[in-house]
């Protein structure tokens, strides 16, 4: 099937690097940037409905990264490693905030 995917998110929850696209092009760190963009947007707009609608997807993105969040709040992997991992099946896990 050569038609573009109807979903801008990969099967594992990360966003595609280009949409629409005929092939999978996941850039894992862009998904984190997307969460940051929504946060910035929410700080400037009074309409909470947009953010509320995106919360499930934002949680999915953050959960994908949780296995690599260290107790000190730093990532256990580099951005390039996340890029390579984004091309594989995503891993989701329950994630709690790092302890101080």
VOBA-1610 file (N, C-alpha, C; in pm, whole numbers, padded with zeros to 5 digits, always signed):
BEGIN
Unk+00084-00118+00000Unk+00000+00000+00000Unk+00089+00124+00000Unk+00080+00205-00104Unk+00166+00323-00117Unk+00098+00450-00067Unk-00020+00437-00010Unk-00088+00555+00042Unk-00023+00601+00172Unk-00023+00733+00199Unk+00032+00781+00325Unk-00047+00726+00444Unk+00022+00708+00553Unk-00044+00663+00676Unk-00144+00769+00722Unk-00263+00728+00766Unk-00360+00826+00815Unk-00328+00875+00956Unk-00224+00821+01017Unk-00190+00854+01155Unk-00050+00915+01162Unk-00036+01037+01218Unk+00096+01098+01226Unk+00183+01039+01336Unk+00134+00939+01407Unk+00209+00877+01516Unk+00248+00735+01476Unk+00367+00693+01519Unk+00409+00556+01490Unk+00329+00461+01578Unk+00339+00334+01550Unk+00266+00235+01629Unk+00304+00237+01775Unk+00427+00278+01806Unk+00473+00279+01943Unk+00440+00405+02020Unk+00378+00503+01955Unk+00339+00624+02026Unk+00420+00747+01992Unk+00533+00732+01925Unk+00613+00847+01889Unk+00563+00908+01759Unk+00591+01036+01742Unk+00545+01105+01622Unk+00634+01076+01503Unk+00572+01081+01387Unk+00647+01069+01262Unk+00724+01199+01239Unk+00841+01190+01179Unk+00919+01308+01147Unk+00861+01386+01030Unk+00779+01323+00949Unk+00712+01387+00836Unk+00573+01326+00823Unk+00474+01411+00793Unk+00339+01361+00778Unk+00268+01442+00672Unk+00197+01385+00581Unk+00184+01241+00560Unk+00311+01186+00496Unk+00333+01059+00514Unk+00451+00994+00460Unk+00418+00850+00424Unk+00482+00800+00320Unk+00459+00661+00279Unk+00546+00564+00358Unk+00642+00616+00431Unk+00730+00529+00509Unk+00740+00581+00652Unk+00787+00496+00740Unk+00803+00535+00880Unk+00928+00620+00893Unk+00914+00734+00956Unk+01025+00827+00975Unk+01013+00885+01115Unk+01053+00809+01214Unk+01038+00851+01353Unk+01164+00922+01400Unk+01148+01041+01455Unk+01256+01112+01522Unk+01211+01126+01666Unk+01263+01038+01750Unk+01212+01026+01887Unk+01216+01158+01963Unk+01325+01232+01952Unk+01336+01355+02030Unk+01238+01462+01982Unk+01190+01455+01857Unk+01090+01551+01813Unk+00961+01534+01892Unk+00931+01412+01932Unk+00811+01390+02013Unk+00819+01465+02145Unk+00939+01469+02204Unk+00957+01549+02326Unk+00941+01697+02296Unk+00993+01742+02182Unk+00977+01882+02144Unk+00830+01916+02124Unk+00753+01822+02069Unk+00609+01843+02050Unk+00540+01864+02185Unk+00575+01784+02285Unk+00518+01801+02419Unk+00555+01940+02471Unk+00680+01981+02450Unk+00723+02114+02493Unk+00648+02225+02421Unk+00622+02206+02292Unk+00547+02307+02216Unk+00405+02321+02269Unk+00343+02208+02303Unk+00209+02216+02359Unk+00210+02286+02495Unk+00314+02261+02573Unk+00326+02331+02701Unk+00339+02482+02678Unk+00426+02522+02587Unk+00442+02664+02556Unk+00311+02725+02508Unk+00241+02653+02421Unk+00114+02702+02369Unk+00014+02722+02484Unk+00012+02627+02578Unk-00083+02635+02689Unk-00056+02755+02779Unk+00068+02800+02782Unk+00103+02916+02865Unk+00053+03046+02803Unk+00021+03045+02673Unk-00020+03166+02602Unk-00169+03170+02569Unk-00237+03055+02579Unk-00377+03047+02536Unk-00468+03011+02653Unk-00582+03074+02664Unk-00674+03041+02773Unk-00756+02914+02750Unk-00760+02865+02626Unk-00842+02748+02593Unk-00772+02620+02638Unk-00820+02558+02747Unk-00759+02436+02798Unk-00806+02312+02724Unk-00910+02324+02643Unk-00965+02210+02571Unk-00865+02147+02474Unk-00784+02230+02410Unk-00686+02178+02315Unk-00585+02090+02388Unk-00534+02137+02499Unk-00435+02059+02575Unk-00500+01935+02634Unk-00619+01949+02686Unk-00690+01833+02742Unk-00707+01724+02637Unk-00736+01764+02515Unk-00752+01667+02407Unk-00623+01594+02371Unk-00509+01660+02394Unk-00380+01600+02362Unk-00316+01525+02479Unk-00373+01535+02598Unk-00310+01473+02715Unk-00283+01323+02700Unk-00376+01243+02647Unk-00345+01100+02633Unk-00223+01075+02543Unk-00212+01148+02432Unk-00098+01130+02343Unk+00031+01181+02409Unk+00022+01291+02482Unk+00139+01342+02553Unk+00189+01239+02653Unk+00098+01174+02724Unk+00136+01072+02822Unk+00202+00954+02752Unk+00150+00914+02637Unk+00210+00804+02561Unk+00354+00838+02520Unk+00375+00960+02474Unk+00510+01003+02436Unk+00602+00999+02557Unk+00558+01057+02667Unk+00643+01061+02787Unk+00669+00920+02840Unk+00569+00834+02834Unk+00588+00696+02880Unk+00691+00621+02796Unk+00702+00655+02668Unk+00800+00588+02583Unk+00942+00615+02634Unk+00965+00736+02686Unk+01098+00774+02733Unk+01126+00731+02877Unk+01024+00697+02952Unk+01040+00669+03095Unk+01143+00562+03131Unk+01157+00454+03055Unk+01257+00354+03094Unk+01399+00410+03102Unk+01424+00523+03038Unk+01560+00578+03036Unk+01576+00702+03124Unk+01476+00734+03204Unk+01487+00848+03294Unk+01557+00802+03422Unk+01667+00865+03454Unk+01745+00828+03572Unk+01694+00904+03694Unk+01726+00858+03814Unk+01681+00925+03937Unk+01725+01071+03946Unk+01838+01106+03882Unk+01885+01245+03887Unk+01814+01335+03785Unk+01721+01278+03706Unk+01645+01355+03610Unk+01708+01362+03472Unk+01826+01304+03454Unk+01891+01302+03324Unk+01852+01175+03248Unk+01866+01181+03115Unk+01838+01064+03032Unk+01959+00971+03032Unk+01933+00842+03032Unk+02040+00742+03029Unk+02091+00720+02888Unk+02029+00780+02789Unk+02070+00764+02650Unk+02086+00901+02585Unk+02164+00905+02479Unk+02184+01029+02404Unk+02071+01049+02304Unk+02063+01169+02248Unk+01960+01198+02148Unk+01974+01107+02027Unk+02096+01076+01987Unk+02117+00989+01872Unk+02070+00847+01902Unk+02093+00801+02023Unk+02044+00667+02059Unk+01891+00665+02058Unk+01828+00772+02105Unk+01682+00778+02100Unk+01634+00776+01956Unk+01707+00843+01867Unk+01669+00843+01726Unk+01670+00701+01670Unk+01773+00626+01701Unk+01780+00487+01653Unk+01671+00402+01717Unk+01645+00422+01846Unk+01543+00345+01915Unk+01404+00376+01861Unk+01382+00498+01815Unk+01252+00536+01762Unk+01213+00456+01640Unk+01309+00395+01576Unk+01281+00315+01457Unk+01242+00173+01491Unk+01251+00135+01617Unk+01214+00001+01661Unk+01079+00006+01730Unk+01032-00108+01773Unk+00906-00110+01849Unk+00923-00030+01977Unk+00827+00053+02008Unk+00838+00139+02127Unk+00815+00059+02254Unk+00878+00107+02359Unk+00860+00047+02491Unk+00783+00146+02576Unk+00679+00099+02643Unk+00605+00187+02733Unk+00614+00130+02872Unk+00615+00219+02967Unk+00624+00177+03106Unk+00564+00286+03192Unk+00525+00249+03310Unk+00478+00348+03406Unk+00598+00429+03451Unk+00583+00557+03459Unk+00696+00642+03494Unk+00657+00736+03606Unk+00739+00744+03705Unk+00715+00839+03812Unk+00822+00947+03803Unk+00793+01066+03855Unk+00893+01173+03851Unk+01021+01129+03922Unk+01135+01179+03876Unk+01260+01142+03942Unk+01261+01188+04087Unk+01319+01107+04172Unk+01329+01146+04312Unk+01448+01239+04329Unk+01436+01330+04422Unk+01542+01429+04443Unk+01658+01370+04519
//
